[in-house]
């Protein structure tokens, strides 16, 4: 196994060093081939997502395939400009020179993707890697085997292995890949696994992006549009059965409106994800029986206001609302990653900062308010990856905003231009004239110091 992985990395390095991936025309051609391959296998992708996670056609297109197309379209449109050397200013002290930033691909990239959005989170980073001129090795999640198999077949039928390859397997394969001296690592997954990835990367000083998670709060203030807040929180939370890294993990609501808000949250949960709705359309499954057990252990029957049902054999957990939750409760200790929504309340606005700061920096934060001062207080005083005011999730669906965490929720960002930049080294180049040679640097005198002071101070 280790020899196989090493041979693959060596073959990709040799292909990268051949210069084949560097021209923008080549990169564009590969992205076109990738899009055509996805179009051709779209039905198989949808079918695999249905088998692995019970995703319906609409949700699978919205959050997986359509997302991929959107990212690809933006990068194809702009990559000529992004890839071109960028001329910079040169200071007066460098008279005669010109300065540039060259956009250099890293080389062999390793993309390790998770199971919750198994197609999108494997292929979307690949777009950035290809656009930037790299080769790529994709390690899909073993917990979604059908989607992993489709990705493997799609890539194998489209690209040579020395350019883009898929390596399937469990943790031992990931460990073997991380032991190789690749040129860039892009990891999406849990915080604990992310620490191990970073530890391995440090051994070779390999640059990396970590897309992790955290307990992302949804804050609802007294002046918020409660109906719209409840509607958008329910949609963002229970999509993909809550198995979304940027899903609202818990709600922090003003005490004066908690009962009214609870009523609306239950109303929209029934409307969008109630038993009758779930009977008519596909509602995603929990990825494994162990995760069902983990979620069941978070339930406190004394605090459940809606839902609470689960079935281990079918890997189904009912959308669940828990009210009057406290920070010490089990459901508030770690990221939930499932369809359980705890609701806490606060009395004074300054408590919002204190409560959110009790947990590591979240990947996302959602604030529902009509008050600009409250908006400024939260956005300027809390550290989090990104988020929305008066919405959930939508900030990650635009190619014009970087998506990534901060602190324990991640390192680095991507989407749109940031995907291209993530897989690109910005190489600084100064081109000096040979027509003349300024004598200042060769003359360590008081007059030289005087001249430099005039220039620099």
Secondary structure, DSSP 8 states (H G I E B T S, - for coil): -HHHHHHHHHHHHHHHHTTTT-SHHHHHHHHHHHHHHHHHTHHHHHHHHHHHH---HHHHIIIIIHHHHHHHHHHHHHHHHHHS-EEE---GGGTT-EEEEEEEE-SEEEEE--STTTTHHHHHHHHHHHHTT-EEEEE--TTSHHHHHHHHHHHHTTS-TTTEEE---SHHHHHHHHTS--SEEEEES-HHHHHHHHHHHHHTT--EEEE-----EEEE-TTS-HHHHHHHHHHHHHGGGG--TTS--EEEEEGGGHHHHHHHHHHHHHHHHSHHHHHHS-----S-HHHHHHHHTT--TTTEEE---EETTTTEE--EEE-S--TTSGGGTS---SSEEEEEEESSTHHHHHHHTTS---SEEEEE-S-HHHHHHHHHH---SEEEES-SSGGGG-TTS-B---GGGEE--BSTHHHHHHTEEEEEEEE--SS---SGGG--SHHHHHHHHHHH-
